[in-house]
């Protein structure tokens, strides 16, 4: 499932606490995101159509619940980035991160531990 940047904003607000109304979501959006209520409702409708969000009517109010976990959405976005930018290969991604100095020493140590654990067959 591919989410747009705006849909990520909505989903992040919904993952924070759910179920939620459109107004609840509106209140949880980051500072600087000043979308109209109707814009949020339109995006929620699109997310319902994508089956990323479920909608239940309570009287005249729609209540929304995520149908896709944050972990699953991140994995999908990661796989898309990996396919588009690195031809689906993890090695070039790791090399790129290390070469561009985007990893701190702590992050490099954590990555090394993960890779070592996987090599030993003890990965999750």
C-alpha positions, -999 to 999 in steps of 0.1 A, spaced: 0 0 0 14 34 -10 6 64 12 11 99 1 29 124 24 -4 139 35 -18 104 41 12 96 63 3 127 84 -32 115 89 -22 79 96 5 91 122 -22 111 140 -46 81 139 -19 56 151 -12 79 181 -47 72 195 -77 54 180 -105 52 174 -107 89 165 -130 113 147 -118 137 120 -117 165 146 -95 143 169 -71 137 140 -71 174 132 -61 182 167 -32 158 166 -16 170 133 18 185 137 22 223 141 22 240 107 -3 215 92 -33 237 90 -57 217 68 -93 225 66 -117 200 82 -130 191 47 -95 183 35 -90 159 64 -124 142 57 -114 138 20 -81 122 29 -99 99 54 -123 89 26 -93 80 4 -77 60 32 -110 41 37 -111 34 0 -75 21 2 -86 0 31 -59 15 53 -86 29 76 -119 16 88 -149 39 93 -179 33 116 -208 58 119 -219 68 154 -249 89 148 -238 116 124 -202 112 133 -177 90 116 -152 72 138 -119 60 122 -96 31 132 -64 21 114 -67 -12 95 -30 -13 87 -4 -12 114 23 14 114 49 -14 111 32 -28 80 30 7 64 66 14 71 76 -19 56 56 -12 25 72 23 22 107 8 28 102 -18 2 90 8 -23 121 30 -16 144 0 -18 129 -11 -52 129 24 -67 162 37 -54 184 6 -49 170 -19 -73 157 -39 -44 191 -46 -29 197 -38 8 235 -38 5 237 -6 -16 213 11 8 235 3 38 266 14 19 248 46 9 239 54 45 274 46 58 291 65 30 269 96 34 276 96 71 239 94 79 246 68 106 259 78 140 285 56 157 257 42 179 235 34 149 265 17 132 271 -4 163 234 -13 165 233 -23 128 264 -44 132 248 -62 161 217 -69 140 238 -81 111 259 -103 134 228 -118 150 213 -126 116 246 -142 104 245 -164 135 209 -174 127 194 -158 158 175 -131 140 138 -126 147 
